Amino acid sequence: MVADMAEIFVPEGSWTFDGELLRIVPGGDDVHELRRTLGELAVPLAAIGGVSFEPSRKGGSVQLRLRPGADPLTDVVAGRLTGSADPYRLAVPKERTGAAEYLVDEVRTALALEQVPSGPVESFLLPGPAVPMSASAGDGTVSFDGERIRLEWTLFASSGKESAGPQAFLLPDVEGVEWAPQHGLGYGFLRFRLRGGPPAKAPEKDPHCLAWGVQRYGGTTALVAAAVLARLARLPAEPPAPPALPAGRAGEQDALLRRMAELESPDTVIRRLGELGELHRSGVLTDEEFATAKRSLLRRLGDG
């Protein structure tokens, strides 16, 4: 591990590394709105894929690269949050380049000593932006309280969005979230894909989408997107669908399961075991179905 604390303080903020955690604190009022709203970040060493110092005529910048899947904000913006809006970039004046290079060397040394891989991680290592979180951009306002997402429209909204009215949906109804900055003549957008919902429309017409044509990054919309993505990952996985049974067999097994649900006494369980054997011998139940139902009955007998 790194023996000494490595730190750098510049107008954009401070980065401090203790060998296990890189703490990023944004600077004053001149810092981009998105970084101020996001606030302080604590990045564990295991989330870091790499770090570099990029020199320039006026000094340079430190650029942190996180491992895929480690940070919901990094994943949702997909490299499209750049320059002063990027919380993992620190502009460094010429007189502080030595401190910047030292911090970079210390982080790299720790990564090598701990043999941290640069590849993807299985689950987020950063919690994502805090909630409640809201943002206004272009044709509306979006808010997210950790459970419910709400979209409300401004005077700049299309007639289709005005006719649809305010939108609200619960987190489990959301299948995915997409974010993109404004570019050229196109719209930037924050879109929520709903389970079983209709195909996506153009951002300015989609009632599940906030769209903007002037602000490049849409204010703090990327933070709302990251907050939703982080909490989608925490939802319990849906149980797999049971295998389909041939026509005629499904009704027989459903009737059997209903009878099993009505079991109350050990005597009844024993009687049902005999019925189960008869169904198996007559070919109504396959070996696998018989074994599954038998185990369920025996468990019920043990519970009784």
Buried (B, 14 or more C-beta within 10 A) or exposed (E): EBEEEBBBEBEBBBBBBBBEEBBBBBBEEEBBBBBBBBEEBEBEBBBBBBBEBEEEEEBBBBBBBBBBBBBBBBBBBEEBBEEBBBBBBBBBEEEBBEBBBBBBBBBBBBBEEBEBEEEEBEEBBBBBBEBEBBBBBBBBBBBBEBEEBBBBBBEBBBEEBEEBEEBEBEBEBBEEBBBBBBEEEBBBBBBBBBEEEEEBBEBBBBBBBBBBBEBBBBBBBBBBBBBBBBBBEEEEEEEEEEEEBEEEBEEBBEEBEEEBEEBEEEEBBEEBBEEBEEBBEEEBBEEEBBEEBBEBBEEBBEEE
